[in-house]
């Protein structure tokens, strides 16, 4: 089955700096890669996703890149703000197979003011 | 349009007991997936229900079972509870065949003593 590795497990950045989180996946059939943000005690919320026919996607201060050959994808947050502090999860799935998500272990991001 | 809801919010059980968790899917969604999130870890896929049938299962024993009802709401049942079953149980609803974005409920925190 699919295995998703996520690094780093914790990330501390100064407000205004960029944050980068990297994930690798094992199943070359995976074609959907969402990123979720989970604040303490709250539900995971989808912040951005990318499909395998696209190499990069951007939404304001967040962007995701996908390298299908290397089987890795990354989340980039620019101009970080204190409200970006949360746990971020990457995930992978095969959309035609019902989109059952395999998650990475999470990255705890702390943005210091 | 209403979001995904789950009940109860918190639950305390003792080892060997049985528990039923409930999930109401987002309006217009026909698929419910269940995930177990242990403390400090990423969610793990338990199973998915589509059109009242199980549509895929993760690496969980048969004492984890589920149901989906005609209104697409769902139940997760766990028999013979073990201490390691203590976790946040998340359900996510989606629309099969479309972009498949999964929207999570707030979760049920289960503690097994």
Interface residues (C-beta under 8 A of the other chain):
Chain A: X1 X4 X6 X32 X34 X36 X42 X43 X44 X45 X46 X49 X89 X91 X93 X95 X97 X98 X99 X100 X101 X102 X103 X104 X105 X106
Chain B: X4 X31 X33 X35 X40 X41 X42 X43 X44 X45 X48 X50 X55 X56 X58 X59 X90 X92 X94 X96 X100 X101 X102 X103 X104 X105 X106 X107
